Amino acid sequence: MGFSRTHPLHLVLGLIVWAVWFVVLYGGVSVACKLAPPDPAAGALTWINTLLMPLTLVVVALLGWAAWWCWQSAETEPLRRFLARTAACLYLLSALATLVVAMPMLFLPPCI
């Protein structure tokens, strides 16, 4: 028995992934800035941002895939369809939140 597309855990899983990514992002930046701060004159193109941007894109891709996966399971039973579509929307919301929170990495140096 596998993890079905309409399992209620999907309603919170995207937000949990976003929260873990958020802690890793800002915790990682804080530790990196304390141990080996990059030159502020380098702007946003620092080794910290260079490492964190691909991680962000992977998280967004996984959340987007999960949203698509749940949306595809729109069954005829109303409760299962509701759970799948709501989970898909929450995965998309989490992906959008991930992108919005990561935007400063494109423009700001990490250790200001």
PEDANOR-V593200 format. One record per residue. N is the residue number from 1. RES is the residue in one small letter. SS is DSSP state (hx for helix, st for strand, lp for the rest). NEAR is the number of other C-alpha atoms within 8 Angstrom. D_FIRST is the distance of its C-alpha to the first C-alpha in whole Angstrom. Layout:
n:N res:RES ss:SS near:NEAR d_first:D_FIRST
n:N res:RES ss:SS near:NEAR d_first:D_FIRST
This chain:
n:1 res:m ss:lp near:2 d_first:0
n:2 res:g ss:lp near:3 d_first:4
n:3 res:f ss:lp near:5 d_first:7
n:4 res:s ss:lp near:5 d_first:8
n:5 res:r ss:lp near:9 d_first:12
n:6 res:t ss:lp near:11 d_first:13
n:7 res:h ss:lp near:8 d_first:12
n:8 res:p ss:lp near:7 d_first:15
n:9 res:l ss:lp near:6 d_first:15
n:10 res:h ss:hx near:11 d_first:16
n:11 res:l ss:hx near:10 d_first:20
n:12 res:v ss:hx near:10 d_first:21
n:13 res:l ss:hx near:9 d_first:19
n:14 res:g ss:hx near:12 d_first:22
n:15 res:l ss:hx near:10 d_first:25
n:16 res:i ss:hx near:8 d_first:23
n:17 res:v ss:hx near:10 d_first:23
n:18 res:w ss:hx near:12 d_first:27
n:19 res:a ss:hx near:8 d_first:28
n:20 res:v ss:hx near:8 d_first:27
n:21 res:w ss:hx near:11 d_first:29
n:22 res:f ss:hx near:9 d_first:32
n:23 res:v ss:hx near:9 d_first:32
n:24 res:v ss:hx near:8 d_first:32
n:25 res:l ss:hx near:9 d_first:34
n:26 res:y ss:hx near:8 d_first:37
n:27 res:g ss:hx near:8 d_first:37
n:28 res:g ss:hx near:9 d_first:37
n:29 res:v ss:hx near:11 d_first:40
n:30 res:s ss:hx near:9 d_first:42
n:31 res:v ss:hx near:8 d_first:41
n:32 res:a ss:hx near:10 d_first:42
n:33 res:c ss:hx near:11 d_first:45
n:34 res:k ss:hx near:7 d_first:46
n:35 res:l ss:hx near:6 d_first:46
n:36 res:a ss:lp near:6 d_first:47
n:37 res:p ss:lp near:8 d_first:48
n:38 res:p ss:lp near:10 d_first:49
n:39 res:d ss:lp near:7 d_first:52
n:40 res:p ss:hx near:8 d_first:52
n:41 res:a ss:hx near:4 d_first:55
n:42 res:a ss:hx near:9 d_first:52
n:43 res:g ss:lp near:10 d_first:50
n:44 res:a ss:lp near:11 d_first:47
n:45 res:l ss:lp near:8 d_first:46
n:46 res:t ss:lp near:12 d_first:46
n:47 res:w ss:hx near:7 d_first:43
n:48 res:i ss:hx near:10 d_first:41
n:49 res:n ss:hx near:13 d_first:41
n:50 res:t ss:hx near:9 d_first:40
n:51 res:l ss:hx near:8 d_first:37
n:52 res:l ss:hx near:9 d_first:36
n:53 res:m ss:hx near:10 d_first:36
n:54 res:p ss:hx near:8 d_first:33
n:55 res:l ss:hx near:8 d_first:31
n:56 res:t ss:hx near:12 d_first:31
n:57 res:l ss:hx near:8 d_first:31
n:58 res:v ss:hx near:8 d_first:28
n:59 res:v ss:hx near:12 d_first:26
n:60 res:v ss:hx near:12 d_first:28
n:61 res:a ss:hx near:9 d_first:26
n:62 res:l ss:hx near:8 d_first:23
n:63 res:l ss:hx near:13 d_first:23
n:64 res:g ss:hx near:11 d_first:24
n:65 res:w ss:hx near:8 d_first:21
n:66 res:a ss:hx near:10 d_first:19
n:67 res:a ss:hx near:14 d_first:21
n:68 res:w ss:hx near:9 d_first:21
n:69 res:w ss:hx near:10 d_first:18
n:70 res:c ss:hx near:14 d_first:17
n:71 res:w ss:hx near:10 d_first:20
n:72 res:q ss:lp near:6 d_first:19
n:73 res:s ss:lp near:10 d_first:17
n:74 res:a ss:lp near:11 d_first:20
n:75 res:e ss:lp near:7 d_first:19
n:76 res:t ss:lp near:6 d_first:21
n:77 res:e ss:lp near:6 d_first:20
n:78 res:p ss:hx near:7 d_first:22
n:79 res:l ss:hx near:6 d_first:20
n:80 res:r ss:hx near:11 d_first:17
n:81 res:r ss:hx near:13 d_first:20
n:82 res:f ss:hx near:9 d_first:22
n:83 res:l ss:hx near:12 d_first:19
n:84 res:a ss:hx near:15 d_first:18
n:85 res:r ss:hx near:11 d_first:22
n:86 res:t ss:hx near:9 d_first:23
n:87 res:a ss:hx near:13 d_first:20
n:88 res:a ss:hx near:14 d_first:22
n:89 res:c ss:hx near:9 d_first:25
n:90 res:l ss:hx near:13 d_first:24
n:91 res:y ss:hx near:15 d_first:23
n:92 res:l ss:hx near:11 d_first:26
n:93 res:l ss:hx near:8 d_first:28
n:94 res:s ss:hx near:13 d_first:27
n:95 res:a ss:hx near:14 d_first:28
n:96 res:l ss:hx near:9 d_first:31
n:97 res:a ss:hx near:9 d_first:32
n:98 res:t ss:hx near:14 d_first:31
n:99 res:l ss:hx near:10 d_first:34
n:100 res:v ss:hx near:7 d_first:36
n:101 res:v ss:hx near:7 d_first:36
n:102 res:a ss:hx near:10 d_first:37
n:103 res:m ss:lp near:8 d_first:40
n:104 res:p ss:hx near:7 d_first:42
n:105 res:m ss:hx near:11 d_first:41
n:106 res:l ss:hx near:8 d_first:43
n:107 res:f ss:hx near:8 d_first:46
n:108 res:l ss:lp near:8 d_first:47
n:109 res:p ss:lp near:13 d_first:47
n:110 res:p ss:lp near:11 d_first:45
n:111 res:c ss:lp near:9 d_first:47
n:112 res:i ss:lp near:4 d_first:50
